[in-house]
Amino acid sequence: MAYLELKNVSFAYPNGYTAVEHVDMSFELGEAVAIIGQNGAGKTTTVKLMNGLLRPTQGEVLIEGRSTRQDTTAVIARKVGYVFQNPDDQIFQETIYKEIAYGLIKQKMSTDKIHERVQEVAKLCGLENDLQEHPYNLPYSKRKFITIAAIVAMDPKVVILDEPTAGQDRASTELLGEIIDNLAAKNKIVITITHDMEFVVKQFQRVIVMAEKQKRRDASPKEIFWDEELLEFSSLKQPYICQLANLLGYKEVMTVKDLIEVTV
């Protein structure tokens, strides 16, 4: 049985706008999965249904076989952590240490354990030298890692990252990849919404495409990015290396190494 499942899930907002229609998805522990699609495709609504911020108007979201309708958002958040696209929507403490420690205090963890855990996730997220800083003394790009650290510290089985590469430089994007790899290696599910197709190709073996409020395909990056009909329907572009290979008449190329191999 999958740890997290969406079964025929639809959601309509109170104003009557339907954002997601008849979505089926399932996720196993240890998976890192990218969800891609244009704005309005239903991506963010879908992941908010996974952690109880929204409740389906049709269908069921199941965590370990239990419907999210049976639990409060607070209970669900212990299993499914959500990192918002804008870190300023989450940060509210006066130091980074307190921001990371807040959820652990609420879990009534001992002071020694809190300190140990904060140091561990701060190192993972590149914040070990900034713990006594006010979060807003750090640039926007680094504040994203504060919110990631705060969620990871609480040790949920599922971590959802909403557009984590937005505004990040190459070094920060590489750090994000290391964090995702670390979490997956610890048997977590990492679900990432992103418009960064290069990051998708480099980081994920499984990609879900959403378009017009529905899931359109769930496959490997190669299957997704060389499905020209799907890309056109979903208004998605190939990663740059795929575009170059396509112009040169080579198919199914995903990396610079692939391109070199087919051209020599």
N, C-alpha and C positions, 0 to 999 in steps of 0.2 A: 504493500500500500504506500502511495506517495505521501510525503510528510505534509505537503500543501497542495490543495486541489481547488480548482474553480469548476463548477459543474453547471453548464447552461446559464451562466450569470449575465444578467442585464441590470442596468441601473439608470434611473431617470431622476433628475433633479426636481425639487419642488415646483419649479416654474414649468415643468413638463418636458424639458429638453432631455432626450435620451442620449447618454454619453457612451454607453457600452451595450452591445446586443449579443446575446447567446454565445458567450465566451466560455470555452473549455481550455483549461491549462492544468498541468500537474508538474510538481517539482520534487526531486529527491534530495536528501541530504548529501552534501559534498558537491553540489552543482553550482557553477557560475553561469548565469544566463543573461543575455542582453535582450531588451525589448526596444525595438526601433519603430519609427513611423513619424509621419509629419504631425505638426501641431493639430490637435482636434481629432486625432486618430483614436483616442480613448486610453492611452498609456497610463497617464497619471491617475485617472479615475480607477483603472483596473488595479493598480498597486495599492491605492487607498482602500479598496475593498478587501485586499489581502490582510491588512492590519487593523481593520475595524473602524478606521476613520469614517468610512462609508459602509452602509449595509445594502446588500443587493435587494432590488425590488422584485427580482425573479431569480430563481436558482439558488445554489448554495456555495459558500466558501467553507472548506473543511481544513482544519489543522489537526493533524493526527487523527483524522476521521471524525472530528467533532465540529459541528456547525458553529460559525462565529456568532450566529444569532443567540447562542446559549450563554455567551460571555460578554463582559463589559470590555470597552476599549482598553482599559488599564490592564486587564488580565491578558488580552490578546497581545498588547505591546511587549509583554515579557517574553513572548515567543517570536514576534515579528517586529523588528525595529525598523523605523522609517527615517531616513535622512533627507530632509527637505532640500529642494533645489537652491533656495536662498537661505544661507546659514543664519542670517539675521532674523529669520522667523523662529529660530530655536534658541538662540543664545540669550541668556538673561542674568547670568552670574557675574560677579565683579573680578574673578580671576579664572584662568583656564583650569586650574586645579579644581576649583569649586564646581565649574561647569561639568567636568568629567565625573566628579565624585557625587553629584547631586542624586542621580538615579540609584547609586549604590547605598547612599544614606537612606533613601526611601525604602530600599530592600532590607534595611536594618543589618547591613554587613558590619563586621567589627572594624574599628579604626585601623588596625594593622592590615587587615585584608583590603580595605579601601585604598590605603596608601600603596600597597603592593600592586593592586589592579590599576590604579591611576598611572603609576610609573610604567607598567607594562604596555598599556595602550598608548600612552604618550610617546614612548619610544617607537612603537609600530607606526604611529602617524606623524613622526617627525616633530614632535612638540616637547621633547624632554627638557629643552633649555628655555622653554617659555611658560612654564606652569604657573609662575607667580605674576605673569603679565595680565593686564586687563584684555579680554578678547578683542576689543575694538582698537587696541594698539597694533594689532596684526592686520595685514592687508586682507582684502576680501577673499582672495584665493586660498590663503592659509586658514582663514576662519572656517572654510569648508571642512578642513581636517579636524577642527575642534568638535564640530557636530558629529563627524564620523566617529571620533574617539569616544564621545559621550554615549553614543548608541552601542558601539562595540563593547564598551566597558560593562554594559548590563548583560552581556553574554546571551543575546537572543539566538534562536536556532536559524532565523531568517533575517538577513540584513538587506534592506531595499535602499538603493542609492539613486536619487533623482537628479540626472544631469550632473554627475560629479566632475566631469572634465571641463565644464563651461568656465572660461576665464583662467584656465590653468596652463602653465608653460610645460615644456617637455619633461623637465625633472619632476614636476608635481604629478604629471600624468603617469610617469613611470612608478612613482611612489603609490599612486592609486592602484596600479596593476599589482604591485607587491602586496598591498593590503588585501585585495581580492583573492590573490593566490593563497595568502596566509589563512584567510577565513575558510576558503574551500577545503584547504588541507586539514583544518580542524573540524571538518564535517558540517560546516554551515552551508546554508543556501544563500547565495548572493545574487540578487536580481537588480540589474542596472538598466535604467532608462537613459538613453543617450542618442544624440544626433551626430556623434563623432564616429564616423564609419571606419577610420583608420584604427581607432582604439578598439572597436568591435572585432576587426580582423585579427589584431594582435593578441587580444585578451580572452576571447570567448570561443568555445567549441559549439555552443548552441545559441541560436538567435531566433527570436520570435518577432514576426512582422505584424503590426497592426495597421489597419487602414479602414476608414469609414465605419469606425466603432466596433470592428470585429477583428478577431485573429485571422490572418490570411495565410501564414505559413510558419512552421516550426521546424527548423532544419539547421545544418551546418552553415558557416559563413560562405563557403564556396557554393553551396546549393542556392543560398539566398542571393548572393551578389552576381551570379551568372544566370539568374532567372530574369531575363529582360522584360518579360511580360509582367511579372510580379512587381518589378521595380517601377515600371511605367504606371501601373495601376495604383501603386502606393506613393507615387511621386518621390521616390528615393533615388539617390545617385550611387553609383559604384564608388568604392574607395579609389583614390587617385591612381594607384598602380594598376588597378583593374581597367580604369579608363584608358590609360596609356597602352596597355596590352591590347585592348579592344581596337584602338586606333591602328595598331600595328598588325592586326589580324590574328592575334593569339587569344585563345579561349582558356578559361579556368585558371588563369594566373592569379595568384593572391598576394605574392610577395616579390620583392626585388630579386631574391634568389631564384624564384620560379621563372621570372622573366629572363634572367641571364641564362638559365638552363635551356630555355626553348629557343633562344636566339643564337647560341654558339654551335 
